[in-house]
Amino acid sequence: MNILQLNKKTLLLLCALAFLALLFLLIGFLQLRETGSPQQDNSLTTPIPTPLITKRDLVTATIDPAPETILLSGEKQTFVITFSQPQNRQLLSPVLTVKDVTNDDDPQSLPIKSLFDNTTTLRITSPSPTQPNSIYLLTIVNTQTHAIIFEASYTSSPPIPTPVAKNNTALSQFLPYTTTTYSLEYDKNSNLYVFHFLYNAGSSDDVQTQFEKAQAAAKVFITSKNIDLDSLVIQWKRY
């Protein structure tokens, strides 16, 4: 009788353990459904974007300005594409992107205005000034075949320096001027005088002494032209 009761207790214990095991499995299954499969940690990886359009079916065409031209930063740009064959303007979609080479940002699409002068000439204008230190890519996509039929790339110039607001230009008529120790010139675009020190390796004076003597000589030259030094903005370049 005791053995029978023991077997019943053991059976009940095994059933309880089995029930708990099934319960834990069910809870784990439900949690997995809610959270989905484990996510890979991509915090240290950089995803490589896949271009939407990789097919190319290039047509014969020319563009002004020519590809690889350096675009002047700060200026608005117009591109004129001339196709060798008439094109259906309804099927052409121009895209202009810009990539700043000074950072790792992805290329950005720019707003543009496009106009067909006729069936072979497409004029594209960017209302935004050209960004400095950037790569521009202009592509023409056929919306029916989803293929690039024309593309051209450009780079842009560094930022244009802001001209000095006020400078006495009277000295500029005597420049450029060069001696054995310095040269002096006038940069019209920047409205700035630029002094260049010329180092003499054979001199017994050190670099600092040579620079100070050259700078003093330049000031003597300027005042000899009856020009007030305080009226000039000069960039003193040591190297």
Stockholm file with secondary structure:
# STOCKHOLM 1.0

chainA/1-239         MNILQLNKKTLLLLCALAFLALLFLLIGFLQLRETGSPQQDNSLTTPIPTPLITKRDLVTATIDPAPETILLSGEKQTFVITFSQPQNRQLLSPVLTVKDVTNDDDPQSLPIKSLFDNTTTLRITSPSPTQPNSIYLLTIVNTQTHAIIFEASYTSSPPIPTPVAKNNTALSQFLPYTTTTYSLEYDKNSNLYVFHFLYNAGSSDDVQTQFEKAQAAAKVFITSKNIDLDSLVIQWKRY
#=GR chainA/1-239 SS CHHHHHHHHHHHHHHHHHHHHHHHHHHHHHHHHHHCSCCCCCTTCCCCCCCSCCCBCCCCEEEESCTTCEECTTSCEEEEEEESSCCCGGGEEEEEEEEETTSCCCCEECCCEEEESSSSEEEEEESSCCCSSEEEEEEEEETTTTEEEEEEEEEECCCCCCCCSCCCGGGGGGCSEECSSEEEEEETTTTEEEEEECCCTTCSSCHHHHHHHHHHHHHHHHHTTTCCGGGCCEEEECC
#=GC SS_cons         CHHHHHHHHHHHHHHHHHHHHHHHHHHHHHHHHHHCSCCCCCTTCCCCCCCSCCCBCCCCEEEESCTTCEECTTSCEEEEEEESSCCCGGGEEEEEEEEETTSCCCCEECCCEEEESSSSEEEEEESSCCCSSEEEEEEEEETTTTEEEEEEEEEECCCCCCCCSCCCGGGGGGCSEECSSEEEEEETTTTEEEEEECCCTTCSSCHHHHHHHHHHHHHHHHHTTTCCGGGCCEEEECC
//
